[in-house]
Amino acid sequence: MIGEEQKQLRKDWLEYLTKMPTDAFLDLAKIYLGEIRTPFNKQRLQEQLSIFLHDETNRKNIKSLLSPNDIKILALIHLTGGVSEKQIGGFFTSGKISHSLKEHIVNLEERLLIFRRSDSNGDFFSLNPLLQETIEPLLTKDALIPRPVSTVSCAAGDFFLTPGFLAAYVSFVLGHEDLCKADGTPKKKAVRDFALIYSKEDAESDSAERILKDITSAFMNLNLIKDNNGKSEIDWTKLERFAQMEETHQYAYLCASLSCPAVSRRGLQTNAQLLLDTISMIPQGGYTRKSILQAAVLASTGKNKSVAAAGPSRFESLMAETKGESERTNPMDMMDRLFDGAVSLGLLHQTGKDENGEKIFEPSDFLAGKMTGAAGKKNVVSIDAGFSVTVMPGLSLGELLPLMKCLDISHFDVAAEYELSRSSVMRAFDLGCTPKEITNLLDSHSSYELPQNLHVAVEDWYNSYSSAMLYHGYVLKLSERNAVIAEKNPSLAPHIVTHLAPGVLLLDFANDDEASSVISKAGIDAVGKVQSVGAKTVVPPLPPLKTAARIRENLPREIQPADGYNKIIEEMHKYLDSLSLEDDAKEKLSERIDRHVIVNSSQLTAASIRFELTEAFAMDYAGKIHVAESAIQENKLLEIEIEDEKIIQGMPVGLEKKSGNATVTLAFDDGQPNREILLSSAVRVKKIRAKIIW
């Protein structure tokens, strides 16, 4: 049964043939059907073309004549669900599309393998639905992006993100309020302390500084750390929300915020999703950087797409216009920015080099789904009599964060070592923890019973802490009658921090606006409006991401084209040589064979050829102009021979006729500047097709 998508494809294919200009359609039909008698029925010719393409011998030959580069272009179209000519050029050349690649695309159209369609975004290419079933087995991801052959192996880097590392970093920030300079970069003392904690010796101080700088930038760009009068503070509300996300999503957001900080929340989500989806496509054995960027195109389009590409905000569009940028960012360009951040944060690591010396990268073991062992284990904390705390792997970031409020990091490795000290516990009290909450938290994750002196010390520190306290908040003074009512009021009771005195309450309102609103709801009489009411800012959590399916191991290796590639070409040439045809006809048919357009010997007839002027010589001035004009119209190369000069080949991009002469402008793929040539000085002008790299 044909699905709805296939039905639409077939409908669009017939519409493509129907809308094709009559001359172009007749030329195409002649190639495959031979002589066309007039008057002709276009619908009948379409049916005959379908019959030709349904013939098993023709299908087999079409498949056998596919070259590796044919398959790459077709695989790109198939795996993305359709791409434009510009997108094909960007994928294979990372820049302006070359003349040879343009010619290759035209060749695939001429061979009826692809056709043009249109939607609101413009023209794009799709596979011919009549041939899709035949060629689809060849169009794999490995055919489009071949796996590298590693010739040099190297050990993976020793740094990668883990819940333990992120938690230890939070503890480090809590112990270093003066973490950053005014420009947001870490201070030298912080770098030295970080290097000692993370076993980075002086020789590796650059590594320590880079890691600290990158993770700090990522946290700040996500607003998990904020600056408060020159001091670095954790925003616990945002961090706790962040910690509830899936682990891979946390890492993706950190990388996206590090690599592309100046984007909207929607843009941040799109970039993080692109990173996850791209990494999910890296096979075992890894990819080079170029291949990873190409995989980003597949990850962001067609069946592989996990999240709709976020269009730009109005502000982003205006900024793009001022910079002359397009409204949508190319996935390869975006992944190029994300790549360095992914390597820096250990999401990708180098495992070797290929035969060309290009570095090969693989995802970290966690992202590749290879990590096993302690995940989910709860009793991972051990505390000695001196209050040194060892935390083994096994807890999520959300489970580790409450511990960090009362622990100071002293050394980080596979197991993290912390100190429970008077200052760290006092800090926990500042963050709203009680002695009971601290000891219960430690006990819930400890392998053994807590030392008795720890309970005593925490209580003693709390007594010292509470003997003199400095509060910041809203104070509400009430009469005796109203005080009793307020303590039991469901609107007001949750905001009571403590009783300062009989009838005097300390409240935790965020601002004047909230204070006025809650007190009004509580129904307390004779309370005037709080002055300088400010707006309350509520920051929503980061948008959720979709977990990319692990498709890496399920994809087959590249399926090679059927045997007989050269054999078919040789047999067709041999058959052509045996025919009694004019030399011009044989030359054109031979060219078709070499261009893989001929799949059946029945196509080798003079009736299938439309003769035209493709070459003009010195004195034929009108002929040279005609050849140049037709080359521009058909997007063909010009070969111009000038006396005492080498033959020049280029793409004609302009023709200026002046009295007595005409000038053609040629453009070149190799970066040479455009050249203007007087046609009167040309010994020979020939229209040719760009060379196809099979």
Secondary structure, DSSP 4 states (H G I P E B T S, - for coil): ---HHHHHHHHHHHHHHHHS-HHHHHHHHHHHH----SS--HHHHHHHHHHHHH-HHHHHHHHHT--HHHHHHHHHHHHHT-B-HHHHHHHHHSSSPPHHHHHHHHHHHHTTSEEEEEETTEEEEEE-HHHHHHHGGG--HHHHSPPP-EEEE-PPPS----HHHHHHHHHHHHT-TT-B-TTSPBPHHHHHHHHHHTT--GGGHHHHHHHHHHHHHHHHHTTSEEEETTEEEE-HHHHHHHHTS-HHHHHHHHHHHHH--SS-HHHHHHHHHHHHHHHTTPPTT-EEHHHHHHHHHHHTSGGG--SPPPPPPHHHHHHHHHHT--SS--HHHHHHHHHHHHHHTTSEEEEEEETTS-EEEEE-TTTTT---SSTT----EEE-TT-EEEE-S---HHHHHHHHTT-EEEEESSSEEEE--HHHHHHHHHTT--HHHHHHHHHHHBSSPPPHHHHHHHHHHHHHHHHS----SEEEE--HHHHHHHHH-TTTGGGEEEEEETTEEEE--SSHHHHHHHHHHHT-SS-PPPSS--PPP-PPPPPP-PPPP--TTTSPPPPPPPS-HHHHHHHHHHHHHTS---HHHHHHHHHHHHTT---SGGG--GGG------EEETT-HHHHHHHHHHHHHHT-EEEEEETTS--EEEEEEEEEEETTEEEEEEE-TTSPPPEEEEGGGEEEEEEEPPPP--
